[in-house]
Amino acid sequence: MNILHRDDLEGSGFAGIREHRVVTDSRLFGDQKSRETWDGIGNFVYLSDARFLPKGETRLHGHKEIDVISVMVEGHVMHEGSLKHGQLMESHHVQAQRAGGEGFSHNEINPDDVENRMIQLWVLPEQPGQVAEYKLYSPKAGELTRVYGGEAGQEETLDSHTLIDVGIVLAGKSISLNTPVMAYLTRGSGMLNGQIVKDGDLIRDDRLEFRAKDDSQLIVIHTRG
């Protein structure tokens, strides 16, 4: 089991955002010998833990041939752009956007007078030239909710061999997966595969057994056969 601590990494930012980039995969960012961040798993290539300044925004920008998954931890984000313009995201909401060959543009805005916090993940598409799509999820407490990946042809999630689940794990409760995983704890603390983990820890191991000490939010990335 390996653990990467967000707070050991140098922070950065742009526009109205302060962030820590925790996963910057060499397939997308090149082979950086001084890089302290990790490569991903499957087609997962990027994870940023970001805080928007009060009334901060990313500014309008575009994506093409990438899938963008955004997990709200605290506060709100007002989503503007070519997909689902005007959608408001609240704490624990997850939005998944497929740029495909069509591409999309968006601006994410903090509408509040206090900072918020949002995790963003990128996944490389398996097929080029797909149609742009948008999904919104509200994970349920006490279980893992699939927010990305699955078989082609179903409509619940954007299809991919790379899977992303979000778990809201109540204090004293457990979740488990018997498959190689990367997991990022975004709220709370607990025991994961026998080791103490806390908010901001990225874990890589060949299985997952997590028991929450406090009410916790956990993002789990794995792959299907």
SULSUL-V254776 format. One record per backbone hydrogen bond with DSSP energy under -0.5 kcal/mol. CO is the residue of the C=O (numbers start at 0). NH is the residue of the N-H. If there is no record, write none. Layout:
co=CO nh=NH
co=CO nh=NH
This chain:
co=1 nh=203
co=3 nh=5
co=3 nh=201
co=4 nh=7
co=5 nh=8
co=11 nh=18
co=13 nh=16
co=15 nh=52
co=16 nh=13
co=17 nh=50
co=18 nh=11
co=19 nh=21
co=19 nh=48
co=21 nh=37
co=22 nh=46
co=24 nh=27
co=24 nh=28
co=25 nh=29
co=29 nh=31
co=30 nh=32
co=31 nh=34
co=37 nh=23
co=40 nh=43
co=42 nh=123
co=44 nh=24
co=45 nh=121
co=46 nh=21
co=46 nh=22
co=47 nh=49
co=47 nh=119
co=48 nh=19
co=49 nh=117
co=50 nh=17
co=51 nh=115
co=52 nh=55
co=55 nh=109
co=56 nh=15
co=60 nh=105
co=62 nh=103
co=65 nh=98
co=66 nh=68
co=66 nh=122
co=67 nh=96
co=68 nh=120
co=69 nh=71
co=69 nh=94
co=70 nh=118
co=71 nh=91
co=73 nh=116
co=76 nh=78
co=76 nh=88
co=77 nh=79
co=77 nh=108
co=78 nh=85
co=78 nh=86
co=79 nh=106
co=83 nh=86
co=86 nh=78
co=86 nh=88
co=88 nh=76
co=89 nh=92
co=91 nh=138
co=92 nh=71
co=93 nh=136
co=94 nh=69
co=95 nh=134
co=96 nh=67
co=96 nh=98
co=97 nh=132
co=98 nh=102
co=99 nh=64
co=103 nh=62
co=104 nh=81
co=105 nh=60
co=106 nh=79
co=106 nh=108
co=107 nh=57
co=108 nh=77
co=108 nh=110
co=111 nh=54
co=116 nh=72
co=116 nh=73
co=117 nh=49
co=118 nh=70
co=119 nh=47
co=120 nh=68
co=121 nh=44
co=121 nh=45
co=122 nh=66
co=126 nh=129
co=129 nh=100
co=129 nh=101
co=132 nh=97
co=134 nh=95
co=136 nh=93
co=139 nh=142
co=139 nh=167
co=142 nh=144
co=142 nh=167
co=143 nh=145
co=144 nh=165
co=147 nh=163
co=149 nh=159
co=150 nh=153
co=157 nh=148
co=159 nh=149
co=160 nh=223
co=162 nh=221
co=163 nh=146
co=163 nh=147
co=164 nh=219
co=165 nh=144
co=166 nh=168
co=166 nh=217
co=167 nh=141
co=167 nh=169
co=168 nh=215
co=169 nh=172
co=172 nh=211
co=174 nh=209
co=176 nh=178
co=176 nh=207
co=180 nh=204
co=181 nh=220
co=182 nh=202
co=183 nh=185
co=183 nh=218
co=184 nh=199
co=186 nh=216
co=187 nh=198
co=188 nh=212
co=188 nh=213
co=189 nh=191
co=189 nh=196
co=190 nh=192
co=190 nh=210
co=191 nh=194
co=194 nh=191
co=196 nh=189
co=197 nh=200
co=199 nh=5
co=200 nh=184
co=201 nh=3
co=202 nh=182
co=203 nh=1
co=204 nh=180
co=207 nh=176
co=208 nh=192
co=209 nh=174
co=210 nh=190
co=211 nh=171
co=215 nh=168
co=216 nh=185
co=216 nh=186
co=217 nh=166
co=217 nh=219
co=218 nh=183
co=219 nh=164
co=220 nh=181
co=221 nh=162
